[in-house]
Amino acid sequence: MTADLRVGDIVVDVPRDRIVEVAALDGDELTVARPAGLSWTVRRQDCRPATAAEQRDFEIASRRREKSKSYTGAPSPLREDGT
């Protein structure tokens, strides 16, 4: 089922119920990552390919993360005295 995985594929870590991206392959182990940067190692057999809807959710989360990293914020409308 997951024999033909490649780096960059979106899969589901079934025990953790998390949609993740394959960051590295090492035999029976995958290094997977979330959009926020958290990564861990999981056994290949504990993952399944993500559905189209899951892949879409992952892409949305990735884009949201990229947007938030580039947000600089607007100047505060408050005066120095806090009013």
PyMOL CGO cylinders between C-alpha atoms (Angstrom):
from pymol import cmd
from pymol.cgo import CYLINDER

trace = [
    CYLINDER, 0.00, 0.00, 0.00, 2.81, 2.47, 0.86, 0.3, 1, 1, 1, 1, 1, 1,
    CYLINDER, 2.81, 2.47, 0.86, 5.60, 0.70, -1.06, 0.3, 1, 1, 1, 1, 1, 1,
    CYLINDER, 5.60, 0.70, -1.06, 5.89, 3.41, -3.72, 0.3, 1, 1, 1, 1, 1, 1,
    CYLINDER, 5.89, 3.41, -3.72, 6.21, 6.46, -1.46, 0.3, 1, 1, 1, 1, 1, 1,
    CYLINDER, 6.21, 6.46, -1.46, 8.43, 9.37, -2.42, 0.3, 1, 1, 1, 1, 1, 1,
    CYLINDER, 8.43, 9.37, -2.42, 9.71, 12.40, -0.57, 0.3, 1, 1, 1, 1, 1, 1,
    CYLINDER, 9.71, 12.40, -0.57, 7.02, 15.07, -0.78, 0.3, 1, 1, 1, 1, 1, 1,
    CYLINDER, 7.02, 15.07, -0.78, 4.08, 12.65, -0.75, 0.3, 1, 1, 1, 1, 1, 1,
    CYLINDER, 4.08, 12.65, -0.75, 1.23, 13.46, 1.63, 0.3, 1, 1, 1, 1, 1, 1,
    CYLINDER, 1.23, 13.46, 1.63, 0.26, 10.53, 3.89, 0.3, 1, 1, 1, 1, 1, 1,
    CYLINDER, 0.26, 10.53, 3.89, -1.65, 9.89, 7.09, 0.3, 1, 1, 1, 1, 1, 1,
    CYLINDER, -1.65, 9.89, 7.09, 0.21, 8.71, 10.19, 0.3, 1, 1, 1, 1, 1, 1,
    CYLINDER, 0.21, 8.71, 10.19, -2.59, 6.38, 11.30, 0.3, 1, 1, 1, 1, 1, 1,
    CYLINDER, -2.59, 6.38, 11.30, -1.62, 5.86, 14.99, 0.3, 1, 1, 1, 1, 1, 1,
    CYLINDER, -1.62, 5.86, 14.99, -1.33, 9.64, 15.50, 0.3, 1, 1, 1, 1, 1, 1,
    CYLINDER, -1.33, 9.64, 15.50, -4.20, 10.46, 13.11, 0.3, 1, 1, 1, 1, 1, 1,
    CYLINDER, -4.20, 10.46, 13.11, -2.13, 13.22, 11.50, 0.3, 1, 1, 1, 1, 1, 1,
    CYLINDER, -2.13, 13.22, 11.50, -1.81, 14.27, 7.87, 0.3, 1, 1, 1, 1, 1, 1,
    CYLINDER, -1.81, 14.27, 7.87, 1.90, 14.66, 7.15, 0.3, 1, 1, 1, 1, 1, 1,
    CYLINDER, 1.90, 14.66, 7.15, 4.41, 15.08, 4.33, 0.3, 1, 1, 1, 1, 1, 1,
    CYLINDER, 4.41, 15.08, 4.33, 7.13, 12.51, 3.75, 0.3, 1, 1, 1, 1, 1, 1,
    CYLINDER, 7.13, 12.51, 3.75, 10.42, 14.34, 4.38, 0.3, 1, 1, 1, 1, 1, 1,
    CYLINDER, 10.42, 14.34, 4.38, 12.80, 11.35, 4.14, 0.3, 1, 1, 1, 1, 1, 1,
    CYLINDER, 12.80, 11.35, 4.14, 12.77, 7.61, 3.51, 0.3, 1, 1, 1, 1, 1, 1,
    CYLINDER, 12.77, 7.61, 3.51, 15.04, 5.10, 5.22, 0.3, 1, 1, 1, 1, 1, 1,
    CYLINDER, 15.04, 5.10, 5.22, 13.99, 1.51, 4.56, 0.3, 1, 1, 1, 1, 1, 1,
    CYLINDER, 13.99, 1.51, 4.56, 10.96, 0.77, 6.74, 0.3, 1, 1, 1, 1, 1, 1,
    CYLINDER, 10.96, 0.77, 6.74, 11.07, 4.19, 8.43, 0.3, 1, 1, 1, 1, 1, 1,
    CYLINDER, 11.07, 4.19, 8.43, 9.74, 7.51, 7.22, 0.3, 1, 1, 1, 1, 1, 1,
    CYLINDER, 9.74, 7.51, 7.22, 10.57, 10.93, 8.54, 0.3, 1, 1, 1, 1, 1, 1,
    CYLINDER, 10.57, 10.93, 8.54, 7.37, 12.92, 8.27, 0.3, 1, 1, 1, 1, 1, 1,
    CYLINDER, 7.37, 12.92, 8.27, 6.60, 16.58, 8.91, 0.3, 1, 1, 1, 1, 1, 1,
    CYLINDER, 6.60, 16.58, 8.91, 3.66, 18.86, 9.62, 0.3, 1, 1, 1, 1, 1, 1,
    CYLINDER, 3.66, 18.86, 9.62, 3.32, 22.35, 8.08, 0.3, 1, 1, 1, 1, 1, 1,
    CYLINDER, 3.32, 22.35, 8.08, 4.40, 24.00, 11.35, 0.3, 1, 1, 1, 1, 1, 1,
    CYLINDER, 4.40, 24.00, 11.35, 7.74, 22.20, 11.15, 0.3, 1, 1, 1, 1, 1, 1,
    CYLINDER, 7.74, 22.20, 11.15, 7.23, 19.43, 13.70, 0.3, 1, 1, 1, 1, 1, 1,
    CYLINDER, 7.23, 19.43, 13.70, 8.75, 16.19, 12.39, 0.3, 1, 1, 1, 1, 1, 1,
    CYLINDER, 8.75, 16.19, 12.39, 9.10, 12.63, 13.63, 0.3, 1, 1, 1, 1, 1, 1,
    CYLINDER, 9.10, 12.63, 13.63, 9.90, 9.11, 12.49, 0.3, 1, 1, 1, 1, 1, 1,
    CYLINDER, 9.90, 9.11, 12.49, 7.16, 6.58, 11.81, 0.3, 1, 1, 1, 1, 1, 1,
    CYLINDER, 7.16, 6.58, 11.81, 7.09, 3.05, 10.43, 0.3, 1, 1, 1, 1, 1, 1,
    CYLINDER, 7.09, 3.05, 10.43, 6.05, 2.84, 6.79, 0.3, 1, 1, 1, 1, 1, 1,
    CYLINDER, 6.05, 2.84, 6.79, 3.31, 0.31, 7.58, 0.3, 1, 1, 1, 1, 1, 1,
    CYLINDER, 3.31, 0.31, 7.58, 1.73, 2.79, 10.03, 0.3, 1, 1, 1, 1, 1, 1,
    CYLINDER, 1.73, 2.79, 10.03, 1.01, 5.22, 7.19, 0.3, 1, 1, 1, 1, 1, 1,
    CYLINDER, 1.01, 5.22, 7.19, -1.50, 5.25, 4.39, 0.3, 1, 1, 1, 1, 1, 1,
    CYLINDER, -1.50, 5.25, 4.39, -1.80, 7.52, 1.36, 0.3, 1, 1, 1, 1, 1, 1,
    CYLINDER, -1.80, 7.52, 1.36, -3.84, 10.65, 2.06, 0.3, 1, 1, 1, 1, 1, 1,
    CYLINDER, -3.84, 10.65, 2.06, -7.18, 11.01, 0.31, 0.3, 1, 1, 1, 1, 1, 1,
    CYLINDER, -7.18, 11.01, 0.31, -7.72, 13.94, -2.05, 0.3, 1, 1, 1, 1, 1, 1,
    CYLINDER, -7.72, 13.94, -2.05, -9.61, 15.79, 0.71, 0.3, 1, 1, 1, 1, 1, 1,
    CYLINDER, -9.61, 15.79, 0.71, -6.79, 15.16, 3.22, 0.3, 1, 1, 1, 1, 1, 1,
    CYLINDER, -6.79, 15.16, 3.22, -4.20, 16.38, 0.71, 0.3, 1, 1, 1, 1, 1, 1,
    CYLINDER, -4.20, 16.38, 0.71, -6.25, 19.54, 0.18, 0.3, 1, 1, 1, 1, 1, 1,
    CYLINDER, -6.25, 19.54, 0.18, -6.48, 20.13, 3.94, 0.3, 1, 1, 1, 1, 1, 1,
    CYLINDER, -6.48, 20.13, 3.94, -2.71, 19.72, 4.25, 0.3, 1, 1, 1, 1, 1, 1,
    CYLINDER, -2.71, 19.72, 4.25, -2.08, 22.20, 1.41, 0.3, 1, 1, 1, 1, 1, 1,
    CYLINDER, -2.08, 22.20, 1.41, -4.42, 24.74, 3.02, 0.3, 1, 1, 1, 1, 1, 1,
    CYLINDER, -4.42, 24.74, 3.02, -2.62, 24.36, 6.36, 0.3, 1, 1, 1, 1, 1, 1,
    CYLINDER, -2.62, 24.36, 6.36, 0.74, 24.77, 4.60, 0.3, 1, 1, 1, 1, 1, 1,
    CYLINDER, 0.74, 24.77, 4.60, -0.39, 27.95, 2.83, 0.3, 1, 1, 1, 1, 1, 1,
    CYLINDER, -0.39, 27.95, 2.83, -1.86, 29.33, 6.06, 0.3, 1, 1, 1, 1, 1, 1,
    CYLINDER, -1.86, 29.33, 6.06, 1.47, 28.69, 7.80, 0.3, 1, 1, 1, 1, 1, 1,
    CYLINDER, 1.47, 28.69, 7.80, 3.40, 30.48, 5.04, 0.3, 1, 1, 1, 1, 1, 1,
    CYLINDER, 3.40, 30.48, 5.04, 1.04, 33.46, 5.23, 0.3, 1, 1, 1, 1, 1, 1,
    CYLINDER, 1.04, 33.46, 5.23, 1.38, 33.73, 8.99, 0.3, 1, 1, 1, 1, 1, 1,
    CYLINDER, 1.38, 33.73, 8.99, 5.19, 33.67, 8.75, 0.3, 1, 1, 1, 1, 1, 1,
    CYLINDER, 5.19, 33.67, 8.75, 5.12, 36.67, 6.40, 0.3, 1, 1, 1, 1, 1, 1,
    CYLINDER, 5.12, 36.67, 6.40, 2.62, 38.71, 8.46, 0.3, 1, 1, 1, 1, 1, 1,
    CYLINDER, 2.62, 38.71, 8.46, 4.29, 41.71, 10.04, 0.3, 1, 1, 1, 1, 1, 1,
    CYLINDER, 4.29, 41.71, 10.04, 1.24, 43.18, 11.75, 0.3, 1, 1, 1, 1, 1, 1,
    CYLINDER, 1.24, 43.18, 11.75, -0.31, 46.59, 11.47, 0.3, 1, 1, 1, 1, 1, 1,
    CYLINDER, -0.31, 46.59, 11.47, 0.67, 49.51, 13.64, 0.3, 1, 1, 1, 1, 1, 1,
    CYLINDER, 0.67, 49.51, 13.64, -1.39, 49.79, 16.78, 0.3, 1, 1, 1, 1, 1, 1,
    CYLINDER, -1.39, 49.79, 16.78, -4.27, 52.28, 16.57, 0.3, 1, 1, 1, 1, 1, 1,
    CYLINDER, -4.27, 52.28, 16.57, -3.82, 53.06, 20.28, 0.3, 1, 1, 1, 1, 1, 1,
    CYLINDER, -3.82, 53.06, 20.28, -2.03, 56.16, 21.45, 0.3, 1, 1, 1, 1, 1, 1,
    CYLINDER, -2.03, 56.16, 21.45, 0.91, 55.93, 23.79, 0.3, 1, 1, 1, 1, 1, 1,
    CYLINDER, 0.91, 55.93, 23.79, -1.38, 56.51, 26.80, 0.3, 1, 1, 1, 1, 1, 1,
    CYLINDER, -1.38, 56.51, 26.80, -3.38, 53.37, 25.85, 0.3, 1, 1, 1, 1, 1, 1,
    CYLINDER, -3.38, 53.37, 25.85, -6.59, 55.11, 24.78, 0.3, 1, 1, 1, 1, 1, 1,
]
cmd.load_cgo(trace, "trace")
